[in-house]
Amino acid sequence: MLDSDDIGRRRREPAKRAARDEIDMNDRGPVRMKPPKFDYHAPDTVREAVAVLADVGDSAVVLSGGQSLIPMLNLRLARPTDVVDLGAIDGLANLEPVDGGLEIGAMVTHRQMETNDLVASITPLAQHAAGFIGHRAIRNRGTIGGSIAHADPAAEWPAVLLALDGTITLASAETTRTVPGDQFFEALFTTAKRPDELITSVYLSGRFQNSWGFSEFQRRTGDFATVAVAVGCVIATGAVVEARIALAGVAERPVRCPDAEQALIGTRPGRAVDAAIAARDSFEPVGDCHGSTEFRKRLVFAETKRAVTQALGPDLESRANA
Ligand SMILES: Cc1cc2nc3c(=O)[nH]c(=O)nc-3n(C[C@H](O)[C@H](O)[C@H](O)COP(=O)(O)OP(=O)(O)OC[C@H]3O[C@@H](n4cnc5c(N)ncnc54)[C@H](O)[C@@H]3O)c2cc1C
């Protein structure tokens, strides 16, 4: 049992320790680094950044918005020897219309995607989905390149990228290459990106701008999606001629659902329900503390139906792509 003197002594301890260590108790700045030690690089150009990656090898990591990496460092889930901060590199946060679509610099933040007029007009699905990512503070810092490199299977951007037939441009010291989204996401938090590469930009097609849908279930505002569905369609003379349906939260990576896409092609009635049934029957999501397999399958049905209904609307003609 502690007596009141003991308690008083214990309360005074931190102040005594602070005096001994000459720490200013009113200084709210960081007293100690929580992450493991690493060498910090702040290159001015992509060329310098990839030179560091080539030099150090796979014990280096790239830092963008830090919204996933910093927690991983602080929890010691990542122990890189070197951190390459992309924050000082000019030109990585540009948004540019290219060939009817949108080229998006890797450092463009979720918030820019949510508020930018070009995004709203060329890729409205992306603009809409951005608002579902975390909280405003996360969206202010987190970047599209960081999210795609991180490849969380419940994240919005990977699913949007698949639905909008996106590609990813990667730079290394040797070369630059562009990988289709369909080939980029390989497994849980695993992509086709090599350790010596960084993502410089992402391209999203503009051909789905008149017919798109997005729906997600999150337990609380700001949570990752339990299930999210992104839909992009191309419509000609009142019929769906191309459909892309991508889901987050149903597998170890973001996935498209060919059976649900096929259900949308043509002009048959009831296609939203057909697509939703096909999506539900295509996946066996692993149950966890956020929802059982059965619950997630029901969500797949409901969210797919909502997203497809939004994409097709009551009047297909009015959405015909030019
Ligand atoms: C509380 C909270 C809630 C969140 N909710 C959501 C959510 O609902 N939906 C969602 O999608 N995300 C969510 N996030 C994650 C957030 O979107 C992050 O922004 C995103 O996952 C990573 O982007 P970043 O720019 O912060 O990358 P960082 O954290 O800097 O990096 C993440 C990883 O990607 C690598 N990387 C970063 N940039 C590049 C690049 N250009 N090239 C190569 N590799 C790179 C890093 O090395 C690291 O491994 C949440 C995060 C928090 C903290």
The ligand as a Gaussian input file, in Angstrom:
#p B3LYP/6-31G(d) Opt

LIG

0 1
 C       -5.801000       7.043000     -38.517000
 C       -5.582000       6.690000     -39.972000
 C       -6.683000       6.387000     -40.760000
 C       -6.490000       6.049000     -42.087000
 N       -7.582000       5.741000     -42.838000
 C       -7.426000       5.399000     -44.128000
 C       -8.529000       5.053000     -44.949000
 O       -9.675000       5.076000     -44.530000
 N       -8.264000       4.715000     -46.237000
 C       -7.001000       4.684000     -46.761000
 O       -6.826000       4.376000     -47.930000
 N       -5.948000       5.023000     -46.018000
 C       -6.110000       5.372000     -44.722000
 N       -5.015000       5.691000     -43.968000
 C       -3.673000       5.616000     -44.590000
 C       -3.375000       6.908000     -45.346000
 O       -4.222000       6.991000     -46.463000
 C       -1.929000       6.997000     -45.861000
 O       -1.833000       8.257000     -46.377000
 C       -1.490000       6.060000     -46.959000
 O       -1.690000       4.722000     -46.662000
 C        0.007000       6.176000     -47.220000
 O        0.306000       7.388000     -47.821000
 P        1.467000       8.290000     -47.290000
 O        1.685000       9.331000     -48.309000
 O        1.163000       8.730000     -45.922000
 O        2.713000       7.266000     -47.349000
 P        3.833000       6.960000     -46.288000
 O        3.239000       6.658000     -44.964000
 O        4.881000       8.004000     -46.346000
 O        4.434000       5.624000     -46.930000
 C        3.686000       4.426000     -46.912000
 C        4.512000       3.313000     -47.586000
 O        4.629000       3.540000     -48.985000
 C        5.998000       3.747000     -49.354000
 N        5.989000       4.881000     -50.271000
 C        5.430000       6.092000     -50.025000
 N        5.506000       6.867000     -51.115000
 C        6.135000       6.147000     -52.059000
 C        6.506000       6.409000     -53.411000
 N        6.221000       7.570000     -54.023000
 N        7.160000       5.443000     -54.081000
 C        7.434000       4.264000     -53.500000
 N        7.111000       3.938000     -52.237000
 C        6.455000       4.876000     -51.519000
 C        6.737000       4.029000     -48.056000
 O        8.081000       3.627000     -48.150000
 C        5.942000       3.204000     -47.075000
 O        6.336000       1.864000     -47.145000
 C       -5.175000       6.031000     -42.646000
 C       -4.078000       6.370000     -41.855000
 C       -4.268000       6.699000     -40.532000
 C       -3.071000       7.057000     -39.702000

